[in-house]
Amino acid sequence: DTGVSQNPRHKITKRGQNVTFRCDPISEHNRLYWYRQTLGQGPEFLTYFQNEAQLEKSRLLSDRFSAERPKGSFSTLEIQRTEQGDSAMYLCASSPGTSGKNTGELFFGEGSRLTVL
Amino acid sequence: AQRVTQPEKLLSVFKGAPVELKCNYSYSGSPELFWYVQYSRQRLQLLLRHISRESIKGFTADLNKGETSFHLKKPFAQEEDSAMYYCALSGPTSGTYKYIFGTGTRLKVLA
């Protein structure tokens, strides 16, 4: 297992287009998180899943953002009608949750960088 | 409101000097506190957790509930410690497993 994997690593799109990011967590991790990070800021919580259930969603997540984890394995984050303010690094992380020895550690992917022109 | 505050955006020290990266938090309940580190061109990774009370790469952090602080310390900085450091909290005892991060402090260790 090579860790948390995110695709694509970079995405450049025009304002108004839809984009989708994919995250493959570490196998047997049942919690999966999405964060957004802009320059000079720390990771900002967006949402998290336990298995396929989306348990919490930030109020900052507008209705243009939707995340899914249909089979409790990989997850997708879709942004509809992108705006320039959506330009950021989108980070995914996973943790064992209830599925194993949970130390509270989050395992992060390398991120997907979005640039909206 | 749940909040993590890291007052310094940048901290520069000379090699061999002591380091203290500040972290204050606001949380109603008993949070778990963490320090994460991001080295250049690497992904964010855990450095240490308050629960384990361990020293990692010479770094320690003590949770002070009275001052709501979790400062990261190292007695003698090394050049390889140069990185971005993020303080984070989670609140499993409150029924949520989300993590709140601070804005980060860039540590530069000068030769």
Interface residues (C-beta under 8 A of the other chain):
Chain A: G3 V4 R31 Y33 Y35 G40 Q41 G42 P43 E44 F45 Y48 Q50 L55 E56 L91 A93 S95 G97 T103 G104 E105 L106 F108 G109 E110 G111
Chain B: V4 Q6 K9 E32 F34 Y36 R43 L44 Q45 L46 R49 I51 S52 Y86 S90 P92 T96 Y97 K98 Y99 I100 F101 G102 T103 G104
